[in-house]
Amino acid sequence: MNFCFVLATFQREKGIWIIKPVASSQGKGIFLINHPDQVPLDENLVISRYIDNPLLIDGYKFDVRIYVAVTSYDPLVVYLYEEGLT
C-alpha cells in the first residue's frame, strides 16, 4: 500500500475509515480509524470509507462486489469478471 496515497486521500476526505485484513472473514480483524497514523504499515489491508447509515435490504447489510483485472496502465486495459458480481 502506498502510504502517500493513503495520506492524500485522508486529507481530501476526512471522516471515519474501516480497515479490513485481506485474508480474513466474518468480521475478524476489522477496526475503524479517523487518522492515517492509525494505519498499520506491516500488513496487507483493505481500506474503505465507512458509511454511517448504509443501505439495507430487509434490515441486513449487503455487498456489491465487482472483480476486475488490470493488466496494463498505459494504455489502460481492464477485464471485468461478470461472475464476480454479488
Phi, psi and omega in degrees: 000136180273111185294329178297320177295317179299314181297316179297321179293318177299319181293326181281321185235084181290156179140200182263138179237150179250134181248130179229138173295147181294318188250047180229171179208172175058035175081005181285130175078011181271136175210163181255146177225162175226009179211141183297339177295342182274357180279119176292132183262001186257013179211160177280129185223160170250125179245126182226155174292132180277130180258115183296318185235080187285159172291133182241151172244115184053035177085005182244140172289157180215164179248141166238116183239138175238122181260129180227157172239123176260114183259347179202143177259335181217093005282156180290123177232118183231131176250129180261128178267106184294328180291342182280352182286123182233000000 
